[in-house]
Amino acid sequence: MTKINRELMKGSIELILLAVLEHEPMYGYQIAKEVKASSRQILQLKEGSLYPALHRLEQAGLVVSTWQTRDDGAPRRYYRLTPLGREEVKARRAEWQTFTSAVEGVLRHA
């Protein structure tokens, strides 16, 4: 399995979370599973980075959370994008595309 530098992941986690939540509200474990599956098992979010990042996004007004009760009665916290979060994911995606294109250009010519 390919190992990703922690600093790359650290600088990308908020964009990854915003992008995943763009499709539907999800709870923490569901978010981690979706990231892992859609990255072909390369990106794996640990609780120690997932929940602090979600809380940062919530404090910034990009995500809101609500508690929902599962069928078995257990509570589960769901996260969803706010309207501001929807705007932010578009802006960050464009910034990411510009950045990765620039890095790819350097790597091709270096």
Biopython code that builds the backbone (N, CA, C, O; Angstrom):
import numpy as np
from Bio.PDB.StructureBuilder import StructureBuilder

atoms = [
    (1, "MET", "N", (0.841, -1.176, 0.000)),
    (1, "MET", "CA", (0.000, 0.000, 0.000)),
    (1, "MET", "C", (0.891, 1.246, 0.000)),
    (1, "MET", "O", (1.918, 1.280, 0.678)),
    (2, "THR", "N", (0.501, 2.243, -0.746)),
    (2, "THR", "CA", (1.230, 3.499, -0.813)),
    (2, "THR", "C", (1.035, 4.271, 0.484)),
    (2, "THR", "O", (-0.087, 4.410, 0.971)),
    (3, "LYS", "N", (2.119, 4.765, 1.033)),
    (3, "LYS", "CA", (2.038, 5.569, 2.251)),
    (3, "LYS", "C", (2.106, 7.041, 1.866)),
    (3, "LYS", "O", (2.978, 7.450, 1.100)),
    (4, "ILE", "N", (1.189, 7.828, 2.399)),
    (4, "ILE", "CA", (1.110, 9.253, 2.107)),
    (4, "ILE", "C", (1.752, 10.025, 3.264)),
    (4, "ILE", "O", (1.488, 9.745, 4.434)),
    (5, "ASN", "N", (2.583, 10.985, 2.925)),
    (5, "ASN", "CA", (3.225, 11.840, 3.912)),
    (5, "ASN", "C", (2.156, 12.515, 4.765)),
    (5, "ASN", "O", (1.177, 13.047, 4.241)),
    (6, "ARG", "N", (2.347, 12.489, 6.072)),
    (6, "ARG", "CA", (1.359, 13.067, 7.002)),
    (6, "ARG", "C", (1.101, 14.538, 6.736)),
    (6, "ARG", "O", (-0.027, 15.006, 6.886)),
    (7, "GLU", "N", (2.120, 15.263, 6.348)),
    (7, "GLU", "CA", (1.943, 16.701, 6.090)),
    (7, "GLU", "C", (1.047, 16.945, 4.876)),
    (7, "GLU", "O", (0.264, 17.895, 4.867)),
    (8, "LEU", "N", (1.155, 16.089, 3.846)),
    (8, "LEU", "CA", (0.259, 16.214, 2.691)),
    (8, "LEU", "C", (-1.183, 15.990, 3.126)),
    (8, "LEU", "O", (-2.085, 16.728, 2.729)),
    (9, "MET", "N", (-1.386, 14.975, 3.935)),
    (9, "MET", "CA", (-2.731, 14.662, 4.407)),
    (9, "MET", "C", (-3.257, 15.775, 5.303)),
    (9, "MET", "O", (-4.416, 16.175, 5.193)),
    (10, "LYS", "N", (-2.405, 16.269, 6.184)),
    (10, "LYS", "CA", (-2.802, 17.330, 7.108)),
    (10, "LYS", "C", (-3.267, 18.578, 6.355)),
    (10, "LYS", "O", (-4.238, 19.221, 6.754)),
    (11, "GLY", "N", (-2.583, 18.912, 5.282)),
    (11, "GLY", "CA", (-2.938, 20.093, 4.509)),
    (11, "GLY", "C", (-4.134, 19.898, 3.594)),
    (11, "GLY", "O", (-4.635, 20.862, 3.014)),
    (12, "SER", "N", (-4.593, 18.669, 3.459)),
    (12, "SER", "CA", (-5.679, 18.359, 2.528)),
    (12, "SER", "C", (-6.964, 17.903, 3.205)),
    (12, "SER", "O", (-8.003, 17.816, 2.551)),
    (13, "ILE", "N", (-6.916, 17.614, 4.483)),
    (13, "ILE", "CA", (-8.051, 16.964, 5.141)),
    (13, "ILE", "C", (-9.337, 17.784, 5.082)),
    (13, "ILE", "O", (-10.414, 17.222, 4.888)),
    (14, "GLU", "N", (-9.244, 19.087, 5.245)),
    (14, "GLU", "CA", (-10.472, 19.882, 5.231)),
    (14, "GLU", "C", (-11.132, 19.867, 3.857)),
    (14, "GLU", "O", (-12.355, 19.762, 3.763)),
    (15, "LEU", "N", (-10.349, 19.969, 2.800)),
    (15, "LEU", "CA", (-10.916, 19.882, 1.453)),
    (15, "LEU", "C", (-11.546, 18.508, 1.229)),
    (15, "LEU", "O", (-12.631, 18.404, 0.657)),
    (16, "ILE", "N", (-10.871, 17.468, 1.675)),
    (16, "ILE", "CA", (-11.399, 16.110, 1.519)),
    (16, "ILE", "C", (-12.746, 15.987, 2.229)),
    (16, "ILE", "O", (-13.699, 15.449, 1.666)),
    (17, "LEU", "N", (-12.825, 16.480, 3.455)),
    (17, "LEU", "CA", (-14.076, 16.392, 4.212)),
    (17, "LEU", "C", (-15.192, 17.201, 3.566)),
    (17, "LEU", "O", (-16.326, 16.734, 3.469)),
    (18, "LEU", "N", (-14.875, 18.405, 3.128)),
    (18, "LEU", "CA", (-15.879, 19.224, 2.452)),
    (18, "LEU", "C", (-16.395, 18.530, 1.195)),
    (18, "LEU", "O", (-17.597, 18.533, 0.928)),
    (19, "ALA", "N", (-15.493, 17.943, 0.432)),
    (19, "ALA", "CA", (-15.883, 17.264, -0.810)),
    (19, "ALA", "C", (-16.776, 16.056, -0.524)),
    (19, "ALA", "O", (-17.760, 15.835, -1.230)),
    (20, "VAL", "N", (-16.445, 15.283, 0.494)),
    (20, "VAL", "CA", (-17.255, 14.112, 0.834)),
    (20, "VAL", "C", (-18.645, 14.546, 1.304)),
    (20, "VAL", "O", (-19.649, 13.931, 0.944)),
    (21, "LEU", "N", (-18.693, 15.594, 2.100)),
    (21, "LEU", "CA", (-19.982, 16.054, 2.625)),
    (21, "LEU", "C", (-20.813, 16.816, 1.603)),
    (21, "LEU", "O", (-21.985, 17.107, 1.841)),
    (22, "GLU", "N", (-20.210, 17.136, 0.473)),
    (22, "GLU", "CA", (-20.936, 17.845, -0.584)),
    (22, "GLU", "C", (-22.099, 16.996, -1.112)),
    (22, "GLU", "O", (-23.094, 17.538, -1.594)),
    (23, "HIS", "N", (-21.977, 15.698, -1.023)),
    (23, "HIS", "CA", (-22.980, 14.800, -1.606)),
    (23, "HIS", "C", (-24.147, 14.509, -0.667)),
    (23, "HIS", "O", (-25.296, 14.440, -1.101)),
    (24, "GLU", "N", (-23.848, 14.338, 0.622)),
    (24, "GLU", "CA", (-24.904, 14.024, 1.584)),
    (24, "GLU", "C", (-24.364, 14.155, 2.997)),
    (24, "GLU", "O", (-23.156, 14.060, 3.210)),
    (25, "PRO", "N", (-25.253, 14.374, 3.970)),
    (25, "PRO", "CA", (-24.808, 14.376, 5.365)),
    (25, "PRO", "C", (-24.295, 12.981, 5.739)),
    (25, "PRO", "O", (-24.820, 11.971, 5.270)),
    (26, "MET", "N", (-23.271, 12.940, 6.582)),
    (26, "MET", "CA", (-22.704, 11.662, 7.014)),
    (26, "MET", "C", (-22.242, 11.768, 8.456)),
    (26, "MET", "O", (-22.007, 12.860, 8.973)),
    (27, "TYR", "N", (-22.116, 10.616, 9.092)),
    (27, "TYR", "CA", (-21.539, 10.562, 10.435)),
    (27, "TYR", "C", (-20.061, 10.202, 10.303)),
    (27, "TYR", "O", (-19.614, 9.757, 9.245)),
    (28, "GLY", "N", (-19.315, 10.397, 11.377)),
    (28, "GLY", "CA", (-17.858, 10.283, 11.330)),
    (28, "GLY", "C", (-17.324, 9.005, 10.721)),
    (28, "GLY", "O", (-16.511, 9.056, 9.797)),
    (29, "TYR", "N", (-17.765, 7.853, 11.221)),
    (29, "TYR", "CA", (-17.259, 6.585, 10.698)),
    (29, "TYR", "C", (-17.613, 6.422, 9.220)),
    (29, "TYR", "O", (-16.819, 5.888, 8.445)),
    (30, "GLN", "N", (-18.778, 6.873, 8.838)),
    (30, "GLN", "CA", (-19.217, 6.810, 7.442)),
    (30, "GLN", "C", (-18.314, 7.675, 6.562)),
    (30, "GLN", "O", (-17.974, 7.283, 5.446)),
    (31, "ILE", "N", (-17.929, 8.843, 7.059)),
    (31, "ILE", "CA", (-17.019, 9.724, 6.327)),
    (31, "ILE", "C", (-15.684, 9.021, 6.122)),
    (31, "ILE", "O", (-15.148, 9.008, 5.014)),
    (32, "ALA", "N", (-15.149, 8.436, 7.188)),
    (32, "ALA", "CA", (-13.859, 7.744, 7.097)),
    (32, "ALA", "C", (-13.924, 6.598, 6.095)),
    (32, "ALA", "O", (-12.996, 6.412, 5.308)),
    (33, "LYS", "N", (-15.019, 5.823, 6.114)),
    (33, "LYS", "CA", (-15.179, 4.717, 5.160)),
    (33, "LYS", "C", (-15.255, 5.229, 3.723)),
    (33, "LYS", "O", (-14.664, 4.637, 2.820)),
    (34, "GLU", "N", (-15.976, 6.320, 3.511)),
    (34, "GLU", "CA", (-16.125, 6.879, 2.163)),
    (34, "GLU", "C", (-14.786, 7.380, 1.624)),
    (34, "GLU", "O", (-14.459, 7.153, 0.459)),
    (35, "VAL", "N", (-14.020, 8.053, 2.464)),
    (35, "VAL", "CA", (-12.704, 8.547, 2.037)),
    (35, "VAL", "C", (-11.810, 7.376, 1.667)),
    (35, "VAL", "O", (-11.140, 7.404, 0.634)),
    (36, "LYS", "N", (-11.797, 6.365, 2.491)),
    (36, "LYS", "CA", (-10.964, 5.187, 2.226)),
    (36, "LYS", "C", (-11.381, 4.501, 0.931)),
    (36, "LYS", "O", (-10.531, 4.165, 0.105)),
    (37, "ALA", "N", (-12.675, 4.291, 0.748)),
    (37, "ALA", "CA", (-13.174, 3.605, -0.449)),
    (37, "ALA", "C", (-12.929, 4.418, -1.715)),
    (37, "ALA", "O", (-12.477, 3.875, -2.723)),
    (38, "SER", "N", (-13.222, 5.707, -1.669)),
    (38, "SER", "CA", (-13.094, 6.506, -2.888)),
    (38, "SER", "C", (-11.640, 6.832, -3.223)),
    (38, "SER", "O", (-11.348, 7.279, -4.332)),
    (39, "SER", "N", (-10.730, 6.614, -2.280)),
    (39, "SER", "CA", (-9.300, 6.825, -2.562)),
    (39, "SER", "C", (-8.584, 5.513, -2.862)),
    (39, "SER", "O", (-7.355, 5.454, -2.843)),
    (40, "ARG", "N", (-9.344, 4.474, -3.135)),
    (40, "ARG", "CA", (-8.779, 3.154, -3.413)),
    (40, "ARG", "C", (-7.915, 2.658, -2.251)),
    (40, "ARG", "O", (-6.840, 2.094, -2.452)),
    (41, "GLN", "N", (-8.405, 2.880, -1.046)),
    (41, "GLN", "CA", (-7.784, 2.418, 0.197)),
    (41, "GLN", "C", (-6.488, 3.147, 0.560)),
    (41, "GLN", "O", (-5.784, 2.710, 1.471)),
    (42, "ILE", "N", (-6.156, 4.236, -0.119)),
    (42, "ILE", "CA", (-4.895, 4.940, 0.127)),
    (42, "ILE", "C", (-5.030, 5.919, 1.279)),
    (42, "ILE", "O", (-4.146, 5.990, 2.133)),
    (43, "LEU", "N", (-6.117, 6.674, 1.320)),
    (43, "LEU", "CA", (-6.308, 7.673, 2.375)),
    (43, "LEU", "C", (-7.135, 7.063, 3.506)),
    (43, "LEU", "O", (-8.234, 6.553, 3.290)),
    (44, "GLN", "N", (-6.581, 7.130, 4.708)),
    (44, "GLN", "CA", (-7.274, 6.594, 5.867)),
    (44, "GLN", "C", (-7.285, 7.650, 6.967)),
    (44, "GLN", "O", (-6.238, 8.068, 7.459)),
    (45, "LEU", "N", (-8.472, 8.064, 7.336)),
    (45, "LEU", "CA", (-8.627, 9.085, 8.375)),
    (45, "LEU", "C", (-8.748, 8.422, 9.736)),
    (45, "LEU", "O", (-9.589, 7.547, 9.940)),
    (46, "LYS", "N", (-7.921, 8.834, 10.644)),
    (46, "LYS", "CA", (-7.974, 8.345, 12.027)),
    (46, "LYS", "C", (-8.833, 9.316, 12.835)),
    (46, "LYS", "O", (-8.965, 10.487, 12.479)),
    (47, "GLU", "N", (-9.412, 8.820, 13.918)),
    (47, "GLU", "CA", (-10.257, 9.657, 14.768)),
    (47, "GLU", "C", (-9.540, 10.910, 15.237)),
    (47, "GLU", "O", (-10.149, 11.973, 15.352)),
    (48, "GLY", "N", (-8.247, 10.787, 15.507)),
    (48, "GLY", "CA", (-7.467, 11.901, 16.020)),
    (48, "GLY", "C", (-7.290, 13.042, 15.042)),
    (48, "GLY", "O", (-6.941, 14.151, 15.448)),
    (49, "SER", "N", (-7.520, 12.799, 13.771)),
    (49, "SER", "CA", (-7.461, 13.874, 12.786)),
    (49, "SER", "C", (-8.849, 14.191, 12.222)),
    (49, "SER", "O", (-9.135, 15.340, 11.885)),
    (50, "LEU", "N", (-9.703, 13.183, 12.120)),
    (50, "LEU", "CA", (-11.038, 13.371, 11.553)),
    (50, "LEU", "C", (-11.894, 14.326, 12.387)),
    (50, "LEU", "O", (-12.398, 15.320, 11.865)),
    (51, "TYR", "N", (-12.060, 14.031, 13.667)),
    (51, "TYR", "CA", (-12.978, 14.825, 14.481)),
    (51, "TYR", "C", (-12.474, 16.236, 14.766)),
    (51, "TYR", "O", (-13.278, 17.168, 14.749)),
    (52, "PRO", "N", (-11.189, 16.438, 15.026)),
    (52, "PRO", "CA", (-10.727, 17.827, 15.159)),
    (52, "PRO", "C", (-10.949, 18.639, 13.881)),
    (52, "PRO", "O", (-11.296, 19.818, 13.950)),
    (53, "ALA", "N", (-10.749, 18.014, 12.715)),
    (53, "ALA", "CA", (-10.973, 18.724, 11.447)),
    (53, "ALA", "C", (-12.453, 19.051, 11.271)),
    (53, "ALA", "O", (-12.794, 20.150, 10.835)),
    (54, "LEU", "N", (-13.329, 18.115, 11.602)),
    (54, "LEU", "CA", (-14.770, 18.389, 11.525)),
    (54, "LEU", "C", (-15.157, 19.521, 12.467)),
    (54, "LEU", "O", (-15.981, 20.366, 12.117)),
    (55, "HIS", "N", (-14.574, 19.543, 13.647)),
    (55, "HIS", "CA", (-14.881, 20.616, 14.603)),
    (55, "HIS", "C", (-14.369, 21.963, 14.099)),
    (55, "HIS", "O", (-15.031, 22.984, 14.288)),
    (56, "ARG", "N", (-13.198, 21.980, 13.462)),
    (56, "ARG", "CA", (-12.693, 23.237, 12.877)),
    (56, "ARG", "C", (-13.647, 23.742, 11.797)),
    (56, "ARG", "O", (-13.956, 24.932, 11.737)),
    (57, "LEU", "N", (-14.110, 22.826, 10.945)),
    (57, "LEU", "CA", (-15.043, 23.209, 9.885)),
    (57, "LEU", "C", (-16.355, 23.717, 10.477)),
    (57, "LEU", "O", (-16.966, 24.647, 9.952)),
    (58, "GLU", "N", (-16.773, 23.103, 11.563)),
    (58, "GLU", "CA", (-18.007, 23.539, 12.221)),
    (58, "GLU", "C", (-17.819, 24.931, 12.838)),
    (58, "GLU", "O", (-18.697, 25.785, 12.720)),
    (59, "GLN", "N", (-16.689, 25.156, 13.488)),
    (59, "GLN", "CA", (-16.421, 26.472, 14.088)),
    (59, "GLN", "C", (-16.328, 27.560, 13.022)),
    (59, "GLN", "O", (-16.660, 28.717, 13.280)),
    (60, "ALA", "N", (-15.876, 27.188, 11.829)),
    (60, "ALA", "CA", (-15.763, 28.152, 10.733)),
    (60, "ALA", "C", (-17.099, 28.390, 10.034)),
    (60, "ALA", "O", (-17.181, 29.225, 9.133)),
    (61, "GLY", "N", (-18.138, 27.676, 10.432)),
    (61, "GLY", "CA", (-19.454, 27.849, 9.827)),
    (61, "GLY", "C", (-19.612, 27.144, 8.487)),
    (61, "GLY", "O", (-20.543, 27.435, 7.736)),
    (62, "LEU", "N", (-18.705, 26.216, 8.185)),
    (62, "LEU", "CA", (-18.765, 25.501, 6.908)),
    (62, "LEU", "C", (-19.549, 24.199, 7.007)),
    (62, "LEU", "O", (-20.026, 23.668, 6.003)),
    (63, "VAL", "N", (-19.675, 23.694, 8.227)),
    (63, "VAL", "CA", (-20.356, 22.430, 8.500)),
    (63, "VAL", "C", (-21.213, 22.622, 9.748)),
    (63, "VAL", "O", (-20.834, 23.354, 10.663)),
    (64, "VAL", "N", (-22.352, 21.971, 9.779)),
    (64, "VAL", "CA", (-23.157, 21.905, 10.997)),
    (64, "VAL", "C", (-23.378, 20.430, 11.328)),
    (64, "VAL", "O", (-23.368, 19.568, 10.449)),
    (65, "SER", "N", (-23.573, 20.168, 12.603)),
    (65, "SER", "CA", (-23.823, 18.786, 13.012)),
    (65, "SER", "C", (-25.140, 18.697, 13.755)),
    (65, "SER", "O", (-25.565, 19.642, 14.420)),
    (66, "THR", "N", (-25.775, 17.549, 13.631)),
    (66, "THR", "CA", (-27.019, 17.270, 14.340)),
    (66, "THR", "C", (-26.967, 15.830, 14.831)),
    (66, "THR", "O", (-26.366, 14.958, 14.203)),
    (67, "TRP", "N", (-27.605, 15.607, 15.957)),
    (67, "TRP", "CA", (-27.689, 14.251, 16.502)),
    (67, "TRP", "C", (-28.948, 13.591, 15.968)),
    (67, "TRP", "O", (-30.026, 14.185, 15.963)),
    (68, "GLN", "N", (-28.794, 12.352, 15.518)),
    (68, "GLN", "CA", (-29.944, 11.560, 15.079)),
    (68, "GLN", "C", (-29.888, 10.224, 15.806)),
    (68, "GLN", "O", (-28.810, 9.717, 16.118)),
    (69, "THR", "N", (-31.043, 9.668, 16.068)),
    (69, "THR", "CA", (-31.126, 8.390, 16.757)),
    (69, "THR", "C", (-31.233, 7.261, 15.748)),
    (69, "THR", "O", (-32.072, 7.279, 14.848)),
    (70, "ARG", "N", (-30.362, 6.283, 15.923)),
    (70, "ARG", "CA", (-30.411, 5.097, 15.056)),
    (70, "ARG", "C", (-31.620, 4.248, 15.418)),
    (70, "ARG", "O", (-32.280, 4.489, 16.429)),
    (71, "ASP", "N", (-31.902, 3.259, 14.591)),
    (71, "ASP", "CA", (-33.027, 2.354, 14.853)),
    (71, "ASP", "C", (-32.890, 1.634, 16.193)),
    (71, "ASP", "O", (-33.889, 1.314, 16.838)),
    (72, "ASP", "N", (-31.647, 1.383, 16.606)),
    (72, "ASP", "CA", (-31.436, 0.679, 17.876)),
    (72, "ASP", "C", (-31.425, 1.627, 19.075)),
    (72, "ASP", "O", (-31.170, 1.201, 20.201)),
    (73, "GLY", "N", (-31.701, 2.914, 18.835)),
    (73, "GLY", "CA", (-31.785, 3.885, 19.916)),
    (73, "GLY", "C", (-30.504, 4.631, 20.216)),
    (73, "GLY", "O", (-30.515, 5.578, 21.002)),
    (74, "ALA", "N", (-29.400, 4.228, 19.609)),
    (74, "ALA", "CA", (-28.110, 4.887, 19.859)),
    (74, "ALA", "C", (-28.036, 6.195, 19.076)),
    (74, "ALA", "O", (-28.470, 6.256, 17.926)),
    (75, "PRO", "N", (-27.486, 7.243, 19.697)),
    (75, "PRO", "CA", (-27.354, 8.519, 18.984)),
    (75, "PRO", "C", (-26.158, 8.497, 18.038)),
    (75, "PRO", "O", (-25.158, 7.826, 18.293)),
    (76, "ARG", "N", (-26.278, 9.232, 16.959)),
    (76, "ARG", "CA", (-25.204, 9.339, 15.972)),
    (76, "ARG", "C", (-25.161, 10.785, 15.500)),
    (76, "ARG", "O", (-26.194, 11.381, 15.196)),
    (77, "ARG", "N", (-23.953, 11.343, 15.442)),
    (77, "ARG", "CA", (-23.796, 12.742, 15.042)),
    (77, "ARG", "C", (-23.528, 12.821, 13.537)),
    (77, "ARG", "O", (-22.545, 12.273, 13.040)),
    (78, "TYR", "N", (-24.416, 13.511, 12.827)),
    (78, "TYR", "CA", (-24.283, 13.697, 11.382)),
    (78, "TYR", "C", (-23.760, 15.096, 11.088)),
    (78, "TYR", "O", (-24.106, 16.060, 11.771)),
    (79, "TYR", "N", (-22.934, 15.188, 10.075)),
    (79, "TYR", "CA", (-22.360, 16.453, 9.633)),
    (79, "TYR", "C", (-22.864, 16.748, 8.234)),
    (79, "TYR", "O", (-22.987, 15.850, 7.402)),
    (80, "ARG", "N", (-23.157, 18.021, 7.982)),
    (80, "ARG", "CA", (-23.571, 18.438, 6.634)),
    (80, "ARG", "C", (-23.011, 19.820, 6.347)),
    (80, "ARG", "O", (-22.721, 20.598, 7.257)),
    (81, "LEU", "N", (-22.866, 20.106, 5.061)),
    (81, "LEU", "CA", (-22.362, 21.412, 4.652)),
    (81, "LEU", "C", (-23.419, 22.488, 4.857)),
    (81, "LEU", "O", (-24.615, 22.242, 4.700)),
    (82, "THR", "N", (-22.965, 23.663, 5.205)),
    (82, "THR", "CA", (-23.820, 24.845, 5.232)),
    (82, "THR", "C", (-23.753, 25.479, 3.838)),
    (82, "THR", "O", (-22.935, 25.062, 3.019)),
    (83, "PRO", "N", (-24.593, 26.471, 3.556)),
    (83, "PRO", "CA", (-24.452, 27.181, 2.274)),
    (83, "PRO", "C", (-23.043, 27.766, 2.102)),
    (83, "PRO", "O", (-22.485, 27.735, 1.006)),
    (84, "LEU", "N", (-22.482, 28.292, 3.176)),
    (84, "LEU", "CA", (-21.113, 28.804, 3.118)),
    (84, "LEU", "C", (-20.121, 27.678, 2.820)),
    (84, "LEU", "O", (-19.152, 27.874, 2.086)),
    (85, "GLY", "N", (-20.368, 26.511, 3.388)),
    (85, "GLY", "CA", (-19.516, 25.344, 3.123)),
    (85, "GLY", "C", (-19.577, 24.923, 1.669)),
    (85, "GLY", "O", (-18.568, 24.502, 1.102)),
    (86, "ARG", "N", (-20.752, 25.031, 1.058)),
    (86, "ARG", "CA", (-20.893, 24.684, -0.373)),
    (86, "ARG", "C", (-20.081, 25.645, -1.248)),
    (86, "ARG", "O", (-19.465, 25.230, -2.230)),
    (87, "GLU", "N", (-20.085, 26.917, -0.886)),
    (87, "GLU", "CA", (-19.265, 27.894, -1.616)),
    (87, "GLU", "C", (-17.784, 27.604, -1.397)),
    (87, "GLU", "O", (-16.982, 27.671, -2.328)),
    (88, "GLU", "N", (-17.437, 27.285, -0.168)),
    (88, "GLU", "CA", (-16.034, 27.044, 0.194)),
    (88, "GLU", "C", (-15.462, 25.825, -0.520)),
    (88, "GLU", "O", (-14.317, 25.856, -0.970)),
    (89, "VAL", "N", (-16.237, 24.760, -0.630)),
    (89, "VAL", "CA", (-15.719, 23.563, -1.299)),
    (89, "VAL", "C", (-15.426, 23.856, -2.769)),
    (89, "VAL", "O", (-14.458, 23.335, -3.322)),
    (90, "LYS", "N", (-16.239, 24.670, -3.395)),
    (90, "LYS", "CA", (-15.975, 25.050, -4.788)),
    (90, "LYS", "C", (-14.689, 25.858, -4.897)),
    (90, "LYS", "O", (-13.874, 25.614, -5.787)),
    (91, "ALA", "N", (-14.506, 26.813, -3.999)),
    (91, "ALA", "CA", (-13.303, 27.654, -4.023)),
    (91, "ALA", "C", (-12.054, 26.825, -3.730)),
    (91, "ALA", "O", (-11.030, 26.973, -4.398)),
    (92, "ARG", "N", (-12.146, 25.952, -2.725)),
    (92, "ARG", "CA", (-10.977, 25.131, -2.375)),
    (92, "ARG", "C", (-10.656, 24.110, -3.464)),
    (92, "ARG", "O", (-9.490, 23.792, -3.701)),
    (93, "ARG", "N", (-11.684, 23.604, -4.118)),
    (93, "ARG", "CA", (-11.446, 22.655, -5.218)),
    (93, "ARG", "C", (-10.708, 23.359, -6.360)),
    (93, "ARG", "O", (-9.775, 22.798, -6.933)),
    (94, "ALA", "N", (-11.117, 24.570, -6.688)),
    (94, "ALA", "CA", (-10.441, 25.336, -7.750)),
    (94, "ALA", "C", (-9.001, 25.634, -7.355)),
    (94, "ALA", "O", (-8.091, 25.522, -8.176)),
    (95, "GLU", "N", (-8.798, 26.012, -6.100)),
    (95, "GLU", "CA", (-7.446, 26.278, -5.612)),
    (95, "GLU", "C", (-6.589, 25.012, -5.691)),
    (95, "GLU", "O", (-5.431, 25.071, -6.103)),
    (96, "TRP", "N", (-7.155, 23.871, -5.296)),
    (96, "TRP", "CA", (-6.447, 22.591, -5.345)),
    (96, "TRP", "C", (-6.056, 22.242, -6.784)),
    (96, "TRP", "O", (-4.934, 21.802, -7.036)),
    (97, "GLN", "N", (-6.964, 22.435, -7.703)),
    (97, "GLN", "CA", (-6.675, 22.120, -9.104)),
    (97, "GLN", "C", (-5.560, 23.009, -9.647)),
    (97, "GLN", "O", (-4.698, 22.536, -10.389)),
    (98, "THR", "N", (-5.569, 24.276, -9.288)),
    (98, "THR", "CA", (-4.496, 25.176, -9.711)),
    (98, "THR", "C", (-3.168, 24.734, -9.108)),
    (98, "THR", "O", (-2.152, 24.690, -9.802)),
    (99, "PHE", "N", (-3.174, 24.409, -7.826)),
    (99, "PHE", "CA", (-1.959, 23.986, -7.130)),
    (99, "PHE", "C", (-1.398, 22.689, -7.719)),
    (99, "PHE", "O", (-0.212, 22.612, -8.038)),
    (100, "THR", "N", (-2.254, 21.668, -7.863)),
    (100, "THR", "CA", (-1.750, 20.384, -8.360)),
    (100, "THR", "C", (-1.286, 20.489, -9.809)),
    (100, "THR", "O", (-0.339, 19.810, -10.206)),
    (101, "SER", "N", (-1.933, 21.318, -10.586)),
    (101, "SER", "CA", (-1.494, 21.533, -11.962)),
    (101, "SER", "C", (-0.109, 22.175, -11.986)),
    (101, "SER", "O", (0.741, 21.799, -12.792)),
    (102, "ALA", "N", (0.111, 23.138, -11.106)),
    (102, "ALA", "CA", (1.408, 23.799, -11.029)),
    (102, "ALA", "C", (2.492, 22.817, -10.583)),
    (102, "ALA", "O", (3.584, 22.799, -11.151)),
    (103, "VAL", "N", (2.195, 22.007, -9.575)),
    (103, "VAL", "CA", (3.175, 21.019, -9.102)),
    (103, "VAL", "C", (3.476, 20.007, -10.206)),
    (103, "VAL", "O", (4.637, 19.663, -10.427)),
    (104, "GLU", "N", (2.450, 19.532, -10.895)),
    (104, "GLU", "CA", (2.658, 18.597, -11.999)),
    (104, "GLU", "C", (3.553, 19.211, -13.074)),
    (104, "GLU", "O", (4.412, 18.529, -13.634)),
    (105, "GLY", "N", (3.353, 20.489, -13.360)),
    (105, "GLY", "CA", (4.209, 21.170, -14.342)),
    (105, "GLY", "C", (5.658, 21.185, -13.916)),
    (105, "GLY", "O", (6.551, 20.939, -14.727)),
    (106, "VAL", "N", (5.898, 21.469, -12.661)),
    (106, "VAL", "CA", (7.269, 21.468, -12.145)),
    (106, "VAL", "C", (7.861, 20.065, -12.205)),
    (106, "VAL", "O", (9.004, 19.886, -12.627)),
    (107, "LEU", "N", (7.087, 19.072, -11.782)),
    (107, "LEU", "CA", (7.593, 17.697, -11.771)),
    (107, "LEU", "C", (7.923, 17.202, -13.182)),
    (107, "LEU", "O", (8.887, 16.458, -13.363)),
    (108, "ARG", "N", (7.153, 17.596, -14.156)),
    (108, "ARG", "CA", (7.416, 17.180, -15.542)),
    (108, "ARG", "C", (8.683, 17.813, -16.095)),
    (108, "ARG", "O", (9.377, 17.204, -16.908)),
    (109, "HIS", "N", (8.989, 19.029, -15.660)),
    (109, "HIS", "CA", (10.120, 19.761, -16.241)),
    (109, "HIS", "C", (11.353, 19.786, -15.375)),
    (109, "HIS", "O", (12.385, 20.311, -15.794)),
    (110, "ALA", "N", (11.281, 19.241, -14.190)),
    (110, "ALA", "CA", (12.438, 19.285, -13.282)),
    (110, "ALA", "C", (13.427, 18.181, -13.620)),
    (110, "ALA", "O", (14.462, 18.058, -12.967)),
]
sb = StructureBuilder()
sb.init_structure("model")
sb.init_model(0)
sb.init_chain("A")
sb.init_seg("    ")
for serial, (resi, resn, name, xyz) in enumerate(atoms, 1):
    if name == "N":
        sb.init_residue(resn, " ", resi, " ")
    sb.init_atom(name, np.array(xyz, "f"), 0.0, 1.0, " ", f" {name:<3s}", serial, name[0])
structure = sb.get_structure()
